[in-house]
Amino acid sequence: MSQRYLIKEVRERKGNEFLFGVSERVVCCEEISRLFQFIRDEGYTVTYMDKRSLPNDLNGNSLVGYTINKKENSNGQ
């Protein structure tokens, strides 16, 4: 058996690591919520994009978009 593909260690993900399954509906999974909370904690705002401004994919499914902006400091810096 090839040593190249053996799992030798299992660890918990770090606070800044986010994992998504390839076929997972990312918009409704717990991991995207964790990602957005991390982004917010780093001083950014996350808001939904207006669905009317987003195209559909090749299968006719609606896309979901987010706008991420750095929060401005209240003291003007």
PEQUIMO-V755295 format. One record per backbone hydrogen bond with DSSP energy under -0.5 kcal/mol. NH is the residue of the N-H (numbers start at 1). CO is the residue of the C=O. Records with the same first field share a line. If there is no record, write none. Layout:
NH = CO, CO
This chain:
5 = 2
6 = 3
8 = 6
17 = 14
24 = 21
26 = 24
28 = 25
29 = 26
32 = 29
33 = 29
34 = 30
35 = 31
36 = 32
37 = 33
38 = 34
39 = 35
40 = 36
41 = 37
42 = 38
43 = 40
44 = 39
45 = 69
47 = 67
49 = 65
53 = 50
54 = 51
57 = 61
60 = 57
63 = 55
67 = 47
69 = 45, 67
71 = 43
76 = 73
